[in-house]
Amino acid sequence: MKLNPKQYDQMVKKASPPSPVLKDCLWAFFVGGGICLMGEALRNFYLMWYDKELAGTLTSITLVFLSAVTTMLGWYQKLAAHAGAGTLVPITGFANSVVSPAIEFKAEGWVTGVGSKIFNIAGPVIAFGTLASWVWGLLYWAMGKF
């Protein structure tokens, strides 16, 4: 059976349940905001004992650690199922994208499983992020010279 694009769109609309966009956006907003609020609370907690730079570093380390632990326990995925993009707050989402494949492919062994699959999701982010920062740094430097 050959379908034209219009018929295909109608079939997809009929088969797909409507998405509760407002509810999804609110979940993403509040969960993402909650993660950021937790980061600010941690930073203020660390500022009681450490200087600004070290407090920021400890906050990042704590958020990555908590994200990795909740991913290992399966909680991060359950939260992401409801919050969607709200869990993609850069530091926790990145930690989740590294830990998830490591857990999933652990059964295949340390080298061929974890070692080769750990950066499946995060690898392109690292590669293109590094390239983009290099290009922008070069442009910034060149603009300063002229």
PyMOL commands that set and color helices and strands:
alter all, ss='L'
color gray80, all
select helices_A, chain A and resi 5-15+21-47+52-72+75-88+90-104+106-108+110-117+122-145
alter helices_A, ss='H'
color red, helices_A
deselect
rebuild
show_as cartoon
